[in-house]
Amino acid sequence: MLNLATMLADTARRTPGRTAVIEGDRTLTFGEIDAAANSVARFLLSRQLRPGDRVALTIANVVEFPIVYFGILKAGGAVVPLNTMLKREEVAYHLRDSGAAAYFCAVPGLDEAWRGFLDVASCEHLVTLGSALLDEPGVGTTLAEVLAEHPADDVLQETEATDTAVVLYTSGTTGKPKGAELTHANMVLNAIGHNQLLDARADDVHLVALPLFHSFAQTVQLNAGFAVGATLVLLPRFDAAEALALMTRHRVTVFAGVPTMYWALLNKSADGIAVDLAGLLRIALSGAAALPVDVLERFRDVFGVGIREGYGLSETSPTVTFNPLDQPNRSGSIGKPIWGVEVKLIDVHWDEVPVGEPGELAVRGYNVMKGYLGRPEATKDVIRDGWFRTGDIATRDDDGYFFIVDRAKDLIVRGGFNVYPRELEEVIIAHPEVSLVAVIGIPDERIGEEVKAFVIREPGSELKEEDLIGWSRERLAAYKYPRLVEFRDTLPMNATGKLLKRALR
C-alpha cells in the first residue's frame, strides 16, 4: 500500500501542533489540516466515491487547497487540480474529459467558471468554498457544511503504488488538453527525491507563490514540505512587493518561482524596496521556463542569493533534472538527472544522438506518468520502452549538465504558463469574421513570450484588433488569449497548405 496522503498523515501524527500553513491572518497546524481532510474524505465516501474515482478542484493558494487535496487522496480518489483561470466552457471540458465524480471550487469564481459543473451531468457532486449558491437552490453544498457534518477521525483508504493519485492536464499539438495520470509512487518518490536534493529540514519555511494546481508547487513545496513538517506561507496571487514582505515577516528559507517572478522581484528592488534575502533564503529554485542568465546573475548580485534551476514536466511528476547543491551551479543549465531518473538525447526515430549533438530529451524513471487518461494512442506516441520523449531539444556538456536549446513543439511559455497555439486557433477561427489564423509566441522581456495571432479576415470584414482580443478574452483563460493581433491578406504556407509559422517569427 502507498498513498500520497501519507505526506500529511504521518507528519500530523508525529507533530500535530506544528504550523503547517499560513495564509494572511489564517494559520493551521498539521493536526488541523489532517482533521479537516478526514472530514472531506468522509464526505466523499458517504457519496459512494469508489477507489480511483477522480475529483476535480479549482482552488487558489489558500488553506482550503491542502484540506481538499489530501481529503480526496485519503478517500482513495485521484485529484484533478484545475487552473484557476479557466472559464466555464474550459471547466466543463476538464470535468467531462476526466470523468470527475465531484468538483470542489471557489465561489464566486472568475466569471463564475464553476458553472461549468452545471454543463456536465456526469459530475454529480459540487462543493463550494465560501458562499452557498443562492441563485441555484439545491445545487451543491459548502465546504463549511462538509467539515461540520462529517467526522474528523482518521481515514486512509488503501491504494497501491501504481494507482493514479493525481491527473494533471497538459496540452499538446493536437490542441485539446490531456490528463497525465501520475501514480502515488510517481508523486511520493519525486517529493522525497527533492527533499534529498535540497537537504530539506523541518524548520524550513516555504513561500508558495507558484499556483498549487501546478505540478512544480505541488511536488516541490506542498508534498515535499509536508513530508518533513515544513511550514508553507501561501500567497494566493503573486505580487512582488507582497512576496518580499512575506519573506521578511515569516523568515522564509525556501522560495520557488518561475523566471518572471525573479524578474519582478528585481524590479521591486530597483524601485527602492530593499530586502536582505541573503540573510533569509537558504535556497531559491527556478523552473517551468528557461531562466535567462542575465536575470540569474542580477538576482545574485542584488539579493546575494544564487538561483538553482531545474527542469521537469507535468508528465514527469515533474522534476527530471536539477543543479545539485553540492556541485557547481551552471548558469543557463537545467542541471543533471536527479536520483532514479535517466535522461538521453534522441532523434526523431528514438535513436540516441552522437555525443555533442543536440537532440530531444527523453526521460526514463520512477517519475514518468502511467499515460494520458483515456488516450492510449497519444500515450504510445510519447512513451516507448519506458522512455518518455519530452519535445524539448537539449545539449549535454562533458560534465553531464544539460542545456535546453529549443522546443520541438510550438509551445508558448507565457509567464511560466504553457500556451498551445492550436487550442487558441480553434477558438479564434470560430469568430464569424475570421477566415484563417496562426498563433505564435514572440519574445517579451517581462513574461518571456507574448501570444500573437496573425489573422486573415473574412471578405468585407472590418474586424478590429481590440474587438478580436476582447472576444478571445471572453472564451479563454487570462494567460492564453492573444494580446497582439496582426491582420494580413495572406499567410505563408507550404505546398500542402500547411502554415509555415517559422516564416512569421
N, C-alpha and C positions, 0 to 999 in steps of 0.2 A: 504493500500500500504506500502511496505517496500522494499528498495533497498540498498544493501551493499555499493553502490557508495555514499550514504549519508555520509559515514565516511569522504570522501574527500569533497563533495559538500558543506556540512554545514560549515566545517571549512574554506573553501575557501571564502564562503560568509561572514563569521564573521571576518576573519583575512587574507585577500588576500595577503598582503605584507609580511607575516611571512615566514621565511625559512622553507621549507618542507623537502628537500633532499639535501645532499652534497655528491658528488662523485668525488674524485680527485679535479680538479680545476673547476668542474661544480657545480653550485648552482641554485636551482629552488625554487620559492615560491609556496605556496598553490594555489595562483591565476594562476600562470603559468602552474602548473601541471593540474589544473582543465580545463583551456582553451584548452590545448593540448589534454586532454582526451575527451573533447567535439568534437574536430575535428576527433578523431578516431571514436567516436560514429556516427558522421555524415557520415563518410566514409562507415561504416558498414551498416547503414540504407539506404544509396544510393545503396548499393549492395543487397538490399532486405533481410537483416537479419531479421528473424522473432523472436518474443518473445520466449525465451527458446533455441534458436539455440546455439550450442556450438562453441566456438572459442578457438583454441589452441595457446599457446605461448611458445617459447623457448628463454628465455632472462635471462641473469645473473643479478647480483645485480648492475644494472646501472639505471640511472634516467628514462630510457625508460620503465622499468618494471611497475611502478605505472601508467604511462601515458596510456599504453596499457591495463593493468589490469582493471583500472577504466573506461576506454573508452568502453570496452566490456560490463561492467555492466551497464553503462549509456544507452547503446543501447538496453538493455533488454536481452542481451545474457548471457550465462554461460561460465565462464572462465575455460579452461583446461590447467593448468600450467604443462609443461613437464620438466623433469630432463634435465639439460643442457649437461649431459654426455651421453645421448642416442645416438646410432648410427643410420644409415639410416633405416635399417630394423625395429628397435625399434620405431623410429618416425612414420614410415608408419603404424605400428600396432596400435599405440595410436590414430593417426588421423582416421584410419578406424574404430576402436572399438568405439570411442567417437562420430563418425558421424560428426566430425568437419566441419563446413562450410567454415572456413577461418583459416589461420595459419600465425602468426607473429613470425619471427625468426631472429637471428643474422646471418649475412653473412660477411666474411666466418665463418662457424661454424666448430666445431670439426669434422674432416674427412668429411666435407660437409654433415653432418647429415640432413640438411634441404632438401636434395634431396629426402628424404622420401616423401615429398609433391608430387613429380612427379609420385610416385607409387600409389597414391590414387586419382582416378578420381573424387570421390565424394566430395573431398575438393577443392572448386572452386577458392578461392582467397588466394594469397600469398603476404605478406608484409614483406620486409626485412629491417633490421636495417643496416645502413652503405651503402656499395656499391650496385649498381644495379647488376643484373645477366647478365653480359656482354656476357657470353657464352651460355645463354639461352634467346635469344631475344624474347620479347613478353610475357615472364613469369613474372607475379607479378609486384609490384610497390614498392617504398621505403617509409619508414615512413616519411622521409622529404617531399616527394611529397604529402602524405596524409595530413600532417599538413599545407602545403602551399595551397592546393587546396580546403580544406573544412573549412567552417566557424566554429568559436570557441564560438558561442553564446550558452547559457545554453541549455542543453538537459538532460532529465532524464526520460526514459521510465517507465511506471507504471509496477511494478512487485508485486506479492503477497509474503507474508512472507514465504509461503510454496513452492514457486517456487525455482528451482535449481539455485544457484548463482555460485558455484564452483564444478568442478569434479576433485577430487584428486585421482590419480592412486596409488593403493597399491596391492601388490601381495598376494597370498595365497598358500596353499599347493597344489592347482591344477596347479601352475606354472605360468600361464598367468596373467599379471596384470589386476586388476579390478578397475573400476572407482567408487569411493564413491561419491554419489550425496549429496552435502551439500547445504542446503537451505539458503536463505537470513537471516532467523531467527537464524539458527544454527550459522552462522558466526558473525552476528551482536551481538547477546547476549553473545557469548563466548568472543568476544573482549571487550565488555562493562564490563563483569564479571572480566576480567583480570585487567582492569583499576581500578576497586574497590579493587581487591586484592593487587595491587601494589601502591595504593594511587597515581595514575598517575597524572602528572602535565604538564601544557603547556610548562614549561621551561625545561622539560626533554630532554636530548639528547641521542638517542639510537645509539649504534654501531651495525649495521646489518651485522654480519659476517656469519650467517646462510643463506643458499640459500632461496631466496624469493619464489621459486617454492614449498618449503616445508611448510607444514601447521603450524609448530612452528613459523617461522619468519612471515608468512603471517598474522596470527591472533594476535600474541602477540606483534609484532613490527609494521608491516605496518598498519593493520586495527585499532588496539588499539591506536597506536601512532598518526595516522592521526586524529582519533576521538577527541583527546584532543589538537591537534595542536603542538605535539612534533616534534622535528627535527630528521630526520634519516640520519646518516652518513653511506653510503653504501660502503661495502668492497667487490668488485667483486670476489676475490679469497682469502680465509683465509691465512694469513701469520702472525705468532705470533708477530714478531718484528714490522710489519706494524700496527697490531692491537693495540699494546701498544702505538705506536707513535700517532695514530689517537685518542686514548683515551685522551692522554695528550693535543694534539693540539686543539681538539674540546670540551674539558671539558665534556667528556661523563659521563652520570649519570646512564645509564641502559645498561647492557650487557647480551645477551642471547647466550648460547653456548651449545654444546654437550661436554661430558666428555673429548674427545680427544683434544678439543680446550683448555680446562683448563690445561690439561697435557702439551700441547705445550707452553702455557704461563709460566708455572712453569719452563720449560726447558730454556726459554729465560732469566728468572730471574737467573737461575743457570749459564748462560753464561755471567752474569755481567750486563744485561740490567735492571736497577733499575727504577721503576715507583711507585709513591705513589698512588696506586689505592684507598686506604682508604680515601684520600682527594678528590677523584673524584666520584667513583661509589657509587650510592645510593643503588643499588641492582644488584646482579648477579644471573641469572637464569640458571638452567640446566635441560635438558630433552632429549628425543629421545633415550636414552640408560641409563642403570644404572650407576650412578656416584660412583666410588669407594670411600669409606670412607677416605682412605688414601689421595686421591687427594683433597677431600674437606678440610680435616684438614690441609694439607700442604699449600693449597691456602690461607686459613685463616691466617696461621702463617706467610707466606711470604708477602702477599699483604694486610693483615689486613681487608679482606673482606670475609664475610660468603657467601656461595652459597645456594640459596634456590632451592630445587629440586621439580619437579612436574612430572606428568605422563599424557600421552594422546596418541591418535592415529589419523590417518587421518580420520577414520570413526566417530570420536567424536569431530571434529572441531577445535582444537584437545584436549583441556585440560579437564581432568577428576578430578584430584587431585592436591593439591599444599600445600607446607608448608607455612601457612599464616604468614604474617609479624608480626601480633600482638600476636603470640603464639610461644612457644619454637620451634626451628628448630631441628628436629630429624635426626641425621646423619644416612644415609642409608635408610631413609624413603621417600616415594613419597608423603607423607603428607595426608591430609584429602580431602574428596569430596568438590568441590567448590560449590558456591551458585547455587541452582536449579538442582543439579545433585545427583542422588542416586547411591550408589555402594554396591554390596553384593558379597559374595563368594559362588560359586555353584559347584556342582559335574557334572558328565557327563550327568546326567538326568535333569539338570536345577534345582535341589533341593538345597536349601541353606544348607551349611555345618555347623556342630556344631561350636559354638564359640571356638576359639583357634586352629582350624584345618585349614590347607591350602586349598585353593580352587581357582577355576578360577574366575577372576574378571569379573563381569557383571555390565553393566552401563545402567542407565535409566535417561533421562532428555532432556531438550531442545537442547542439543548438539549432540544427536545421529542422524546420517545420515538418509536420506529417504530410502536408499538402494543402492545396486550395480547396476550401469547403465546397463539395458538390461539383468540382471541376477536375475530373481525372485527366482530361486531355491537357489542360493548362498546366497541371502538375507534372505530367510526363514531359512537357516542353522544357521545364526548368530543372528537373531532378533526374539524374541518371547515375545508377550505382552508388547512391548516397550523396553524390556531388550536386550542389545547387549552384547554378550559374546566375550571377548577380546582375548582369547587364552593365556593369561598370568596368571600364578599361583602366589598367594599372601597370606599373612597372615595379621591379624589386631591385634593391641595391645589393651589394656584396655582403652586407651585414644582416640581410634578411628583413629590412624595413620596406614596407610597401608605400607607393605613392599613386594616388588617383590622378589620371591624366585626362580622362574624357568619360562621357557616358555613351553607352551603346544605344540607348533609347532616347527618345525625345523629351525625357523627363525635364520639367522645370522645377527648380527648388527655389521657392519664393519665401524668404524669411524663415527657412527651416521646414516649411511645409511642402510636400510633394504635390505638384500640379501636373496633370496629364492632359496634353493638348487635345487628344481625340474626344475625351469626355466633354470638354468645353465646345469643341467644334460641333458635336452633335446637338448641343443646346442652342448655340448661336444660329446654326443653319435652320433651326425651326422658326426663326423670326420670318414673318411673311415677306419682308423686303430684302432678305439676304439670299443671294444666289449661290455663293461659294465662300468658304472661309478657311484660312490656315492660321493656326496659333503657334507661336514660338515664344521662347524666353530671350530677353535681351539683357545685357549686363546692367546692374544697378548698384551703385556704391552702398546704398543704405540696406537693401534687403537681398543682395546677391543677384537676383534675377527678377525682372518685371515681366508681366504677361502682356503680350501684344497680339492683336488679331488683325490679319490682313483680309479685307472683305471685298468681294465683288457684289455690288447691289443688283437687285432685280431691275430690268429696264424701266426707266421712268421714275425710279425711286429717288427721293431726296433725303434719305435717312442720314441723320447727323451722328457724329461720334458720341456726343453726350447722351443721345437717345438710346443708342445701342448699348452703351455702358450701363445705363440705368436699367434697361431691360434685362441685361445679363445679371446685374446685381440682385434683382428680384428672384432669380432662379438658381443662383449658385452661392456657395459659401463665400464669406468675405475674402478669404485668401485666394480664391480661384478666379473670380471674374476679371476680365481684362481691364487694365487702366488706360491702355492705349489702343486706338483703332486707326488703321490706315486704309482708306478706300482706294482700290485700284480697278483698272479696266480689265486686266488680265493677271494671272498668277503663273509663275514658272512651272512647267510640267515636263515630264519625260515622254518618250514615245508611247508609252502605255497609258498615259493620262495621270500618272502618279505625281502628286505635288512635290516639287523639289524645295523642301524647306531650307536646305543649306544655302540656296540662292537668295533667300530673304534675309539672311543674317548679315 
